Amino acid sequence: MHVSDIQELMASFDKSQINYFKLKMESVELVLDKSGKRNVVVAEAAPLVPLQTPTANACAINATAATTSAGQQTKEDYILSPMVGTFYHRPSPTASPYVQVGDTIKKGQVIGIVEAMKIMNEIEAECDCKILAIEVDDATAVEYGTQLVKIQKL
């Protein structure tokens, strides 16, 4: 991959509606991210792996516009998994869930946990919001960027 190819990809990425793009080819890894949480990286990589198509799940909270049946615009967002692991809705099997559909929660409130390498990582809301749907079943394996909870920002 030549520098001109990378510059062309970056220009196309800037003009697109894609928020995250990751490309691994031979000894080059290219990551483009509009969320500002990561920088553009060109580095040595592992052996050749297939191209990953960009997804809308690339940042911690991903905004999408949804049209209601009345034609009004509402803003729906997701709380995404920040890591690979197993997502749990409750702190223990007999405890009540951290959140339920319809709950209004504050920024920093725990919505669930992701277990990774025997460590329980609390997943917190990035903003004040209302829980619209829980997208992942309890004790489900999740990847980085998996939509855990659908929210409406308040």
N, C-alpha and C positions, 0 to 999 in steps of 0.2 A: 504494500500500500504506500502510495506516494503522498507527500505533503499536500499537493494539489487536490488529490482525492479527498483527503480529510477536510480541507477547506471547503470543497464543494458540498460534502455531507453536512458540514456545520451551517453553511448558508441555506441549504434546503431545510434543515432542521429548524432554524430560526424562523423561516417563513411558514412552517407547518403548524398544525394544532397539536402535534405530538409533544408530550411533556417530558418523556424519558426515552432514550435510545441507547442500546448497548450492543456493540459489535466486537466479536472476537474472531480474528483471522490470523492464522499462523502465529507469529510472535508479537502481534499488535493487539491491544485491547483499547477500544474507544468507547467512552461513556459520555453522553450528552444529557444534561438535565436542566430544565427550565425552572425548577422549584427553588434553586439556589442553595439547596442543602448539600449538594455535591458539586465538585468542580469538573471541568472537562479534563479527562485523563487519557494520555497516550502512554502506554507502558508495555514492558515485556509481559507476555502472557504464557499460559500453559499450552500444551498441544492444541491443535485445531479442534474447535467445537462448533456445533451448528449455530447459525445466526439466530438470535432471539428477536422475535418481532416485538416492537414497542407496544406497551400496554398502557392503559389509563391508570394502572395501579401504582405508579412509580413514586409517588410522594406520600408523606404521612397522612395527609387528608387530601382527597382528590375531589374537586368540585365538578358537578355536571348539572346542566340545566334540564329540568323535566317539565313537560307541559301537562297541566291537569286537564280533566275532561271539560272544564269550563273555559279552557284556553288561557288561563292565568299562568304566569311563570312562577315557579317556586325553586328554591335552591336546595338541592340535596347533595350531601357529602357523605364520605365514608371515613371511618377510622380504620386504618390499615395496619397489618402486622408489620412491625419493624424488623422481624427476624424469622428464621425457620424454626419450627418447633411444634408443640401441641398446644392448642388453644383450649382454655377451660373457662366456663361461665361463672364458676363459684370457687371459693378458696378451698373447699373440701367437698367430698361427695354428698355429705348430709347438710351442708350449709345452703342458705338461699343464694340465688344468683346475684352478682354484683349489680346488674341492671336488667330491666325488662322493657319490652316494647311499651311506649307511652311515657316512660320516665323522663323527667327533665333533670339534667345533670349539669354540674359546674365544671369549669376548666380545672384539670388536675384530678378529677374524680376517677377512680379505677373502674374500668368497664369489663375487665377480665384479666387473665394471666396467660402468658405463653411460656411453657416449660421448654427450655433449651439446655441440653447437657446437664440435666438434673438441677438446674437453677430455675426458680420461679420468677419470671419477670412481669411485674405489673404493667398493664397497658392503660394509660390515662387518656382522658379526653383532652384535646388540644384547645377547646373553646367551650363556652356555655352552649348546650344544645339539647335537643329532644331526640330520644331514641325512636326511629321509625321502623326499623327491622333489625333482627339479629341474623346475619348472613351465614354464620358458621355454626354447625352443631357442636355440642359440648364434647370435649376430648377428641377433637379432629386435628389431624396434621395440617399445618398451614405453611406457606412459603412467604418469603419477603414480599410485601405488597398485597397480600390476600385481603380482600374486603371483609372485615370482621363485623362491623356494625354500621348500618345506614343511619345517618343523623340529619337533622335540620338545625343549622346554626341559628342561635337566638341573638 
